[in-house]
């Protein structure tokens, strides 16, 4: 949390514990318009139960610090529910950080202090929010089984850019099929391997969000992306002599869709998106 809470000295009082949004603490990439909020309750006394709760959500620190929910304020809700409380406030905006707090009431109706401040950050809430295009290395797909077992270097992409102004925060939104690794000035974004994982690609392609603010520096910046085949460009593994997995899965040459969103200190933003200008 960014601001200390006001937990009482009495450890027996029921109070909020861990706050999560869509099962994660302070997530960067929420892409649903009505995310589910959850929290744990803690007490040093046995046989406690939550009788009611209050939630407030704000899009700025000053309001949430003053216990004002300018995006959502539930008032006191008589309920023991602590999981999957669906957001029902003002419509969320893409690429926005929201702060929230919860207050709980014990079985005697005594209210706790407000929790520490938690937050969640929205990504693309609409497909129209994407500025990037899928890009590949332009090589044709193999047609003969034996060609898949020959030399086929991984596609590598590069894009140089400059910020020019003071950057407040920066995010990388990316999906590479079948696998990818992204770098900024030679440093890997995140610590994941084999991302984004296998899905039924004809129905759903996941993407990841990385906070790359710490990877920025003054002067020219370079983003580099390496792609792997994964389950998107699998070998023609013929089972029982004739069944080829490539005939039953969504397949293609490795490709990537990514954009870097630079949020400047003056309130403006800039997007560096994959398109035909990237080198490969």
N, C-alpha and C positions, 0 to 999 in steps of 0.2 A: 504494500500500500504506500501511497505517497505522503499521506499525512497521518500522524499517530491517532489512534482511536481514543476513546474515553472510557475504557473498561473500569469497572468499579474495583475498589479494594476488596470487596466481599467476594471470595471465590465461589461461594455457593450460588450466587445469582445466575440464572440462565442467561446466556449471551451468545451472539453469533461467533462462529469459528471460521472455517474456510469458506470463502465465497468463490463460486465458479460460474462461468457462462459457457453453455454448450460443452460441459464436462471439462473445461480447462480454466486454469487460473490466469486471468489477465491475457486473453488470447488476442492475437493480431489480426486474424483473418476470418471474421464472422461474415458469412455471405447469405444469411437468412434474415428476413425482415422482422421476424418475431422470435428472437432467440430465447432459449429457456435458461432461467436463472435458478441457481440452487445454492444452498448453504448448509453447513453443519451447525449444531448447537452444542455448547459445552457448559458444564456446571460442576462444581466440586461437591454437589449434594446429590444423593440418590433419588430416584423416582421423580425426576423432573420431566416436564413435557411442555412443548410449545402450545400455548392456547391461541395466540394470534401473532400477526407480523405486520410490519409496514415496510414498503420499499420506496426509495426515491432514486431517480435516474436523471443525470444532467449532462449536458455537452460541454461543460466547462468546470474548472477547478474552483473558482470563487463561489459559484452557486452550491456545489455539492459540499464544500467546506462549511458553508452556512446552513447546511441541512435543507437546501431548496432543490426540489426536483423539477427543473424547467422542461424536461422531456417526459417525465412520468412521475406521478405521485399517487400511490394506491390508497393512502389513508389506512386506518386500522382495519385489517382483514381478520375476521375470526376463522382461523384455520390452523391445523397442525401441519400443513403441507410445508416441506422444506426443499422439495425436489421438483424440477420441471415447472417452475412458475413462469408462464409464458409472458414475454414482454407485450404490453398492450397500451403503450403510450403514444406520443406523437410519432409519425412515420420517421424511421431512421434514414439517415443520409449515408451514401457511400463514402468511403475513405474518411471516416470521422471517428474520433475516440469519444466514448461515453463513459461516464463515471457513475458508480452506483453504491448505495449503502442499504443495509437492512437493520431493522430493529425488531426484537422479538419480545413476547410477553409470556411469562411462565404460567403455571396452572392456577396461580392466585391472582393473575391479572397484573402482576408487577412488570413494568417494562424495563428492558435493558437500555444502556446507552447505545447510540448508533455504532455500527461496526466501523472498522477501518474502511478506507476508500478502496474499492476494487474498480476495475475498468475492463472494457472490451472495445475492440477497434474493428469497424466494419471494413470489408474489402469491396468486391463488386457485388452489389445487390441486384444488378440487372445485367443481362448479357450485353446491353448497349454501353455499359461502362468500360468494356474492353476496347482499347485502342490498338492492341497488338494484332498481328497476323501470324498464322502458322508459316514457318519457313523451314526449308530443308536444303541439302547441298546440291539439289538438282540432278542427281544421278538417277538413271532409270532403274526400275526394279528388275531383279533377275527373273528369268523365265525358266531356266533349267535348274534342276535340283543340284547338280554338281557345282554350279556357280556360287551357291550359297556357302560352300565350304572353302572357297578361295580367298585371296586377300581382298579385304574390303575395309579400308581405314575408317575409323569413326569420324562422323561429321564434327567439325569444330567451327565455332562462330566467334566473331569479334566485332565490337562496336566501341569507338572512341567518342568521348563527349567532354564538355566542360560545364561546371555549375555556374560560375560567374558571380554568384551571390551567396550570402550566408545561408546554409542549409539547416533548417530546424530538425527535420527528420527525413528519412528515406526508406522506401520499401521496395522489395522485389517480389513481383507476382509472376509465377512461372509454372509451366507444365511442359515436360519433355517426354516424348514417346519414342522407345519404351522407357529408357532411363536417362537421367541428366545429372550433370554437376555444373554449378554456376560459380563463377569467380569474379571478384572485383579487385583490380590491380594485383592479381595473383593470389588473393586470399579467398578461400572458399566461403560461400554464403551458407551459413548453417552447419550442422554437424551430421546431417542425414546421409545415408547411403541407400542405393537402389530406390530412389524416389522417382516418380510418385507411387510406385507399387502397381500391382496388376488389378485392373477392373475390366468389366465388359465394355470395351471402349466404344462399341457402337451405340451405347446408351449413356455413358457417363465418363467424363475425363476429369480427374481431380487436379487441382493446382495447389501450390504451397505459397505461403507468404513469409518473407524473411525481413527482419529489421536489419538493414545494412548501413545504418547511420554511422556506426563506428568504423566502417570500412572506407568512408569517404576521406579525401585529403584535398589540399589545395593543388591546383594545377590540373593537367589532363587526367581524365579517368578512362579506364578501359574495362569493359565487361566482356568476359569470355565464357562460353558455354560449350561443354562436351556432351555428346549424345551417345547412348548405347541402344542396342536392339531390344533387349528385354522381351516381353511377350507381344510386342507390337510388330516385331520383324523376326519372328522365330524361324528356326531351321525347318525345312520340310521333313519333319519326323514322320515317316510313314509307318503306321501301326497295322499289323497283320498284312503288310505288303502293299496296301492300297489306300488306307485312310490317312489323309494328310491334314494335320491340324490347321494348316494355313487356309483350308477351305471352310473352316467353321468359326474362325475368329476374325475380328476387325483387325486388319493388318495394313502395313505400308512401310515406306522408307522412314527412318528416324526423322523426327521433326520437333520443333519447339515453338512455343508461344509464350512470350515473356514481355513484361514492361517494368521499368524502373520509374517509380513516382517520387519526384523530389519536391518536398514541401519546404518553401523558403521562409525565412524569418519575417519577411514583409507580408506574409499571408497568401502569396501566390504559389503556384505549383507548376511543375513541368513534367512531361512524360517522355521517357526514352523507350520506344516500343520496337519489337522485332518487325522488320519490314525488308524490302528489297535492298536497303542501303547497308545491311550488315555484310561483313566480309566472311567468306568461308573458304 
